[in-house]
Amino acid sequence: MAFTTRGIWEGGEPILLGFHDRDGTWEFLPGTTVETADGVPIHVGLVTDREPSLADLVDLPPGWGAERGSQDAPWERFEWPDAEE
């Protein structure tokens, strides 16, 4: 299971931020502020088919994220500060 935004799924905005949530779900976002109402639940395979560079995040541990400055830039990984117990 993954969540993205209408702007990404329907409008072609680039995915610049990815999260692997602690519960195992994924979030693929444009890197800007988004409203909950803009969220779109989708099968993670559909998103990765559309954006092959997401394959670079397949081993991202739960509680981690990755960001990039543009669609062609490499992903930079980070651990969420609140992920530590």
N, CA, C and O atoms as a GROMACS GRO file, in nm:
protein
  340
    1MET      N    1   0.084  -0.118   0.000
    1MET     CA    2   0.000   0.000   0.000
    1MET      C    3   0.088   0.124   0.000
    1MET      O    4   0.191   0.129   0.068
    2ALA      N    5   0.047   0.222  -0.076
    2ALA     CA    6   0.119   0.348  -0.083
    2ALA      C    7   0.019   0.462  -0.089
    2ALA      O    8  -0.096   0.444  -0.126
    3PHE      N    9   0.066   0.579  -0.052
    3PHE     CA   10  -0.014   0.700  -0.064
    3PHE      C   11   0.066   0.800  -0.145
    3PHE      O   12   0.188   0.813  -0.127
    4THR      N   13  -0.001   0.870  -0.234
    4THR     CA   14   0.060   0.977  -0.311
    4THR      C   15  -0.041   1.091  -0.317
    4THR      O   16  -0.137   1.092  -0.240
    5THR      N   17  -0.021   1.185  -0.405
    5THR     CA   18  -0.113   1.298  -0.416
    5THR      C   19  -0.178   1.299  -0.553
    5THR      O   20  -0.129   1.237  -0.648
    6ARG      N   21  -0.287   1.368  -0.562
    6ARG     CA   22  -0.355   1.383  -0.692
    6ARG      C   23  -0.261   1.451  -0.793
    6ARG      O   24  -0.259   1.415  -0.911
    7GLY      N   25  -0.184   1.549  -0.746
    7GLY     CA   26  -0.093   1.620  -0.836
    7GLY      C   27   0.011   1.527  -0.897
    7GLY      O   28   0.050   1.546  -1.012
    8ILE      N   29   0.056   1.428  -0.821
    8ILE     CA   30   0.151   1.330  -0.874
    8ILE      C   31   0.079   1.230  -0.963
    8ILE      O   32   0.120   1.206  -1.077
    9TRP      N   33  -0.029   1.172  -0.912
    9TRP     CA   34  -0.094   1.064  -0.984
    9TRP      C   35  -0.168   1.111  -1.108
    9TRP      O   36  -0.161   1.047  -1.212
   10GLU      N   37  -0.238   1.224  -1.097
   10GLU     CA   38  -0.318   1.271  -1.210
   10GLU      C   39  -0.251   1.383  -1.288
   10GLU      O   40  -0.280   1.402  -1.407
   11GLY      N   41  -0.162   1.459  -1.223
   11GLY     CA   42  -0.106   1.576  -1.287
   11GLY      C   43   0.038   1.566  -1.331
   11GLY      O   44   0.089   1.657  -1.397
   12GLY      N   45   0.104   1.457  -1.296
   12GLY     CA   46   0.241   1.440  -1.340
   12GLY      C   47   0.346   1.516  -1.261
   12GLY      O   48   0.458   1.532  -1.308
   13GLU      N   49   0.312   1.566  -1.139
   13GLU     CA   50   0.414   1.629  -1.056
   13GLU      C   51   0.523   1.528  -1.025
   13GLU      O   52   0.494   1.408  -1.015
   14PRO      N   53   0.648   1.572  -1.009
   14PRO     CA   54   0.755   1.477  -0.976
   14PRO      C   55   0.749   1.433  -0.830
   14PRO      O   56   0.705   1.508  -0.743
   15ILE      N   57   0.792   1.312  -0.805
   15ILE     CA   58   0.806   1.262  -0.669
   15ILE      C   59   0.943   1.303  -0.619
   15ILE      O   60   1.045   1.258  -0.672
   16LEU      N   61   0.946   1.388  -0.516
   16LEU     CA   62   1.072   1.438  -0.463
   16LEU      C   63   1.095   1.394  -0.318
   16LEU      O   64   1.202   1.420  -0.262
   17LEU      N   65   0.997   1.328  -0.259
   17LEU     CA   66   1.005   1.286  -0.120
   17LEU      C   67   0.936   1.152  -0.104
   17LEU      O   68   0.823   1.134  -0.149
   18GLY      N   69   1.004   1.058  -0.041
   18GLY     CA   70   0.946   0.927  -0.017
   18GLY      C   71   0.965   0.887   0.128
   18GLY      O   72   1.071   0.912   0.186
   19PHE      N   73   0.865   0.825   0.186
   19PHE     CA   74   0.872   0.776   0.323
   19PHE      C   75   0.831   0.630   0.328
   19PHE      O   76   0.737   0.589   0.261
   20HIS      N   77   0.901   0.553   0.408
   20HIS     CA   78   0.859   0.417   0.440
   20HIS      C   79   0.811   0.422   0.584
   20HIS      O   80   0.891   0.423   0.678
   21ASP      N   81   0.680   0.426   0.600
   21ASP     CA   82   0.622   0.441   0.732
   21ASP      C   83   0.651   0.320   0.820
   21ASP      O   84   0.677   0.210   0.770
   22ARG      N   85   0.646   0.343   0.949
   22ARG     CA   86   0.675   0.235   1.045
   22ARG      C   87   0.577   0.119   1.032
   22ARG      O   88   0.611   0.006   1.066
   23ASP      N   89   0.456   0.145   0.982
   23ASP     CA   90   0.358   0.037   0.966
   23ASP      C   91   0.373  -0.037   0.834
   23ASP      O   92   0.293  -0.126   0.803
   24GLY      N   93   0.474  -0.001   0.755
   24GLY     CA   94   0.502  -0.070   0.630
   24GLY      C   95   0.446  -0.003   0.506
   24GLY      O   96   0.481  -0.042   0.395
   25THR      N   97   0.360   0.097   0.521
   25THR     CA   98   0.309   0.167   0.404
   25THR      C   99   0.414   0.267   0.354
   25THR      O  100   0.509   0.300   0.424
   26TRP      N  101   0.393   0.313   0.232
   26TRP     CA  102   0.483   0.408   0.169
   26TRP      C  103   0.409   0.537   0.139
   26TRP      O  104   0.287   0.536   0.118
   27GLU      N  105   0.481   0.648   0.136
   27GLU     CA  106   0.427   0.777   0.094
   27GLU      C  107   0.522   0.835  -0.010
   27GLU      O  108   0.643   0.840   0.011
   28PHE      N  109   0.466   0.878  -0.123
   28PHE     CA  110   0.544   0.940  -0.229
   28PHE      C  111   0.484   1.077  -0.254
   28PHE      O  112   0.369   1.089  -0.298
   29LEU      N  113   0.562   1.182  -0.225
   29LEU     CA  114   0.511   1.318  -0.221
   29LEU      C  115   0.592   1.412  -0.310
   29LEU      O  116   0.704   1.380  -0.349
   30PRO      N  117   0.534   1.530  -0.341
   30PRO     CA  118   0.604   1.623  -0.428
   30PRO      C  119   0.710   1.707  -0.358
   30PRO      O  120   0.783   1.781  -0.424
   31GLY      N  121   0.720   1.698  -0.226
   31GLY     CA  122   0.818   1.778  -0.154
   31GLY      C  123   0.767   1.915  -0.116
   31GLY      O  124   0.844   2.000  -0.070
   32THR      N  125   0.638   1.938  -0.133
   32THR     CA  126   0.574   2.062  -0.091
   32THR      C  127   0.465   2.027   0.009
   32THR      O  128   0.433   1.909   0.028
   33THR      N  129   0.408   2.127   0.071
   33THR     CA  130   0.299   2.103   0.164
   33THR      C  131   0.178   2.049   0.088
   33THR      O  132   0.139   2.103  -0.015
   34VAL      N  133   0.120   1.942   0.141
   34VAL     CA  134   0.002   1.884   0.078
   34VAL      C  135  -0.109   1.871   0.183
   34VAL      O  136  -0.082   1.859   0.303
   35GLU      N  137  -0.230   1.875   0.138
   35GLU     CA  138  -0.346   1.858   0.224
   35GLU      C  139  -0.387   1.711   0.225
   35GLU      O  140  -0.373   1.641   0.126
   36THR      N  141  -0.438   1.666   0.338
   36THR     CA  142  -0.484   1.528   0.350
   36THR      C  143  -0.586   1.494   0.241
   36THR      O  144  -0.587   1.382   0.190
   37ALA      N  145  -0.671   1.589   0.207
   37ALA     CA  146  -0.773   1.566   0.105
   37ALA      C  147  -0.713   1.537  -0.032
   37ALA      O  148  -0.780   1.481  -0.119
   38ASP      N  149  -0.587   1.574  -0.054
   38ASP     CA  150  -0.520   1.548  -0.182
   38ASP      C  151  -0.461   1.408  -0.190
   38ASP      O  152  -0.410   1.368  -0.294
   39GLY      N  153  -0.467   1.334  -0.080
   39GLY     CA  154  -0.408   1.201  -0.075
   39GLY      C  155  -0.482   1.100  -0.163
   39GLY      O  156  -0.604   1.104  -0.175
   40VAL      N  157  -0.404   1.012  -0.224
   40VAL     CA  158  -0.458   0.906  -0.309
   40VAL      C  159  -0.395   0.775  -0.266
   40VAL      O  160  -0.273   0.758  -0.278
   41PRO      N  161  -0.476   0.678  -0.217
   41PRO     CA  162  -0.420   0.547  -0.186
   41PRO      C  163  -0.404   0.468  -0.315
   41PRO      O  164  -0.490   0.471  -0.403
   42ILE      N  165  -0.293   0.397  -0.326
   42ILE     CA  166  -0.264   0.325  -0.449
   42ILE      C  167  -0.170   0.208  -0.420
   42ILE      O  168  -0.097   0.210  -0.320
   43HIS      N  169  -0.170   0.110  -0.504
   43HIS     CA  170  -0.078  -0.002  -0.490
   43HIS      C  171   0.063   0.048  -0.521
   43HIS      O  172   0.085   0.116  -0.621
   44VAL      N  173   0.158   0.013  -0.435
   44VAL     CA  174   0.295   0.062  -0.451
   44VAL      C  175   0.352   0.024  -0.588
   44VAL      O  176   0.432   0.099  -0.643
   45GLY      N  177   0.315  -0.090  -0.642
   45GLY     CA  178   0.365  -0.132  -0.772
   45GLY      C  179   0.325  -0.038  -0.885
   45GLY      O  180   0.401  -0.020  -0.980
   46LEU      N  181   0.208   0.022  -0.876
   46LEU     CA  182   0.165   0.116  -0.980
   46LEU      C  183   0.250   0.242  -0.979
   46LEU      O  184   0.280   0.298  -1.084
   47VAL      N  185   0.289   0.287  -0.860
   47VAL     CA  186   0.373   0.406  -0.850
   47VAL      C  187   0.514   0.376  -0.901
   47VAL      O  188   0.572   0.457  -0.974
   48THR      N  189   0.569   0.261  -0.862
   48THR     CA  190   0.705   0.229  -0.906
   48THR      C  191   0.710   0.199  -1.056
   48THR      O  192   0.813   0.221  -1.119
   49ASP      N  193   0.601   0.149  -1.114
   49ASP     CA  194   0.597   0.131  -1.259
   49ASP      C  195   0.604   0.266  -1.330
   49ASP      O  196   0.669   0.279  -1.434
   50ARG      N  197   0.539   0.363  -1.274
   50ARG     CA  198   0.536   0.497  -1.335
   50ARG      C  199   0.666   0.573  -1.312
   50ARG      O  200   0.709   0.651  -1.398
   51GLU      N  201   0.731   0.550  -1.198
   51GLU     CA  202   0.854   0.622  -1.161
   51GLU      C  203   0.962   0.519  -1.126
   51GLU      O  204   0.979   0.487  -1.009
   52PRO      N  205   1.035   0.468  -1.226
   52PRO     CA  206   1.134   0.362  -1.203
   52PRO      C  207   1.243   0.397  -1.102
   52PRO      O  208   1.300   0.307  -1.040
   53SER      N  209   1.275   0.524  -1.082
   53SER     CA  210   1.381   0.560  -0.987
   53SER      C  211   1.343   0.525  -0.843
   53SER      O  212   1.430   0.524  -0.756
   54LEU      N  213   1.216   0.497  -0.816
   54LEU     CA  214   1.175   0.456  -0.682
   54LEU      C  215   1.231   0.320  -0.646
   54LEU      O  216   1.232   0.283  -0.529
   55ALA      N  217   1.278   0.245  -0.744
   55ALA     CA  218   1.344   0.116  -0.716
   55ALA      C  219   1.467   0.136  -0.628
   55ALA      O  220   1.509   0.044  -0.558
   56ASP      N  221   1.525   0.256  -0.632
   56ASP     CA  222   1.641   0.286  -0.547
   56ASP      C  223   1.604   0.289  -0.398
   56ASP      O  224   1.692   0.286  -0.313
   57LEU      N  225   1.475   0.295  -0.368
   57LEU     CA  226   1.430   0.305  -0.229
   57LEU      C  227   1.377   0.173  -0.174
   57LEU      O  228   1.331   0.168  -0.060
   58VAL      N  229   1.384   0.067  -0.253
   58VAL     CA  230   1.323  -0.060  -0.213
   58VAL      C  231   1.376  -0.112  -0.079
   58VAL      O  232   1.303  -0.179  -0.007
   59ASP      N  233   1.500  -0.082  -0.046
   59ASP     CA  234   1.557  -0.129   0.080
   59ASP      C  235   1.553  -0.024   0.191
   59ASP      O  236   1.620  -0.038   0.293
   60LEU      N  237   1.475   0.082   0.172
   60LEU     CA  238   1.462   0.186   0.273
   60LEU      C  239   1.390   0.127   0.395
   60LEU      O  240   1.278   0.078   0.382
   61PRO      N  241   1.454   0.130   0.510
   61PRO     CA  242   1.392   0.069   0.628
   61PRO      C  243   1.268   0.147   0.676
   61PRO      O  244   1.259   0.267   0.652
   62PRO      N  245   1.175   0.080   0.741
   62PRO     CA  246   1.062   0.152   0.801
   62PRO      C  247   1.114   0.259   0.897
   62PRO      O  248   1.209   0.235   0.972
   63GLY      N  249   1.051   0.375   0.895
   63GLY     CA  250   1.096   0.486   0.978
   63GLY      C  251   1.198   0.575   0.910
   63GLY      O  252   1.254   0.665   0.972
   64TRP      N  253   1.223   0.551   0.783
   64TRP     CA  254   1.320   0.630   0.707
   64TRP      C  255   1.250   0.699   0.590
   64TRP      O  256   1.142   0.658   0.546
   65GLY      N  257   1.313   0.804   0.541
   65GLY     CA  258   1.266   0.876   0.425
   65GLY      C  259   1.381   0.903   0.330
   65GLY      O  260   1.497   0.876   0.361
   66ALA      N  261   1.348   0.955   0.214
   66ALA     CA  262   1.449   0.994   0.116
   66ALA      C  263   1.394   1.114   0.038
   66ALA      O  264   1.274   1.124   0.013
   67GLU      N  265   1.484   1.202   0.001
   67GLU     CA  266   1.443   1.320  -0.074
   67GLU      C  267   1.545   1.349  -0.183
   67GLU      O  268   1.659   1.302  -0.180
   68ARG      N  269   1.500   1.428  -0.279
   68ARG     CA  270   1.589   1.472  -0.387
   68ARG      C  271   1.542   1.608  -0.435
   68ARG      O  272   1.425   1.643  -0.419
   69GLY      N  273   1.632   1.684  -0.492
   69GLY     CA  274   1.602   1.819  -0.535
   69GLY      C  275   1.528   1.829  -0.666
   69GLY      O  276   1.460   1.929  -0.691
   70SER      N  277   1.541   1.728  -0.749
   70SER     CA  278   1.471   1.725  -0.877
   70SER      C  279   1.450   1.578  -0.916
   70SER      O  280   1.507   1.488  -0.855
   71GLN      N  281   1.371   1.557  -1.017
   71GLN     CA  282   1.340   1.420  -1.059
   71GLN      C  283   1.464   1.344  -1.107
   71GLN      O  284   1.467   1.221  -1.101
   72ASP      N  285   1.564   1.415  -1.152
   72ASP     CA  286   1.686   1.350  -1.202
   72ASP      C  287   1.797   1.341  -1.097
   72ASP      O  288   1.901   1.280  -1.123
   73ALA      N  289   1.777   1.400  -0.981
   73ALA     CA  290   1.880   1.401  -0.876
   73ALA      C  291   1.879   1.269  -0.799
   73ALA      O  292   1.777   1.199  -0.795
   74PRO      N  293   1.992   1.234  -0.739
   74PRO     CA  294   1.996   1.111  -0.658
   74PRO      C  295   1.919   1.129  -0.527
   74PRO      O  296   1.905   1.240  -0.476
   75TRP      N  297   1.870   1.018  -0.475
   75TRP     CA  298   1.798   1.019  -0.348
   75TRP      C  299   1.896   1.033  -0.231
   75TRP      O  300   2.003   0.972  -0.232
   76GLU      N  301   1.859   1.113  -0.134
   76GLU     CA  302   1.936   1.126  -0.010
   76GLU      C  303   1.848   1.073   0.104
   76GLU      O  304   1.738   1.124   0.126
   77ARG      N  305   1.896   0.973   0.173
   77ARG     CA  306   1.818   0.906   0.278
   77ARG      C  307   1.837   0.972   0.413
   77ARG      O  308   1.941   1.032   0.440
   78PHE      N  309   1.735   0.961   0.497
   78PHE     CA  310   1.742   1.013   0.633
   78PHE      C  311   1.647   0.934   0.723
   78PHE      O  312   1.545   0.882   0.678
   79GLU      N  313   1.683   0.926   0.849
   79GLU     CA  314   1.596   0.863   0.948
   79GLU      C  315   1.508   0.971   1.007
   79GLU      O  316   1.555   1.080   1.040
   80TRP      N  317   1.379   0.941   1.023
   80TRP     CA  318   1.289   1.038   1.084
   80TRP      C  319   1.330   1.058   1.228
   80TRP      O  320   1.351   0.960   1.300
   81PRO      N  321   1.341   1.182   1.273
   81PRO     CA  322   1.379   1.206   1.412
   81PRO      C  323   1.285   1.141   1.513
   81PRO      O  324   1.329   1.097   1.619
   82ASP      N  325   1.155   1.133   1.481
   82ASP     CA  326   1.059   1.074   1.574
   82ASP      C  327   1.051   0.922   1.561
   82ASP      O  328   0.972   0.858   1.631
   83ALA      N  329   1.131   0.863   1.474
   83ALA     CA  330   1.128   0.718   1.455
   83ALA      C  331   1.204   0.644   1.564
   83ALA      O  332   1.188   0.523   1.580
   84GLU      N  333   1.287   0.717   1.639
   84GLU     CA  334   1.364   0.654   1.745
   84GLU      C  335   1.274   0.630   1.865
   84GLU      O  336   1.192   0.715   1.900
   85GLU      N  337   1.291   0.514   1.927
   85GLU     CA  338   1.209   0.484   2.045
   85GLU      C  339   1.291   0.503   2.170
   85GLU      O  340   1.241   0.482   2.280
   0.00000   0.00000   0.00000
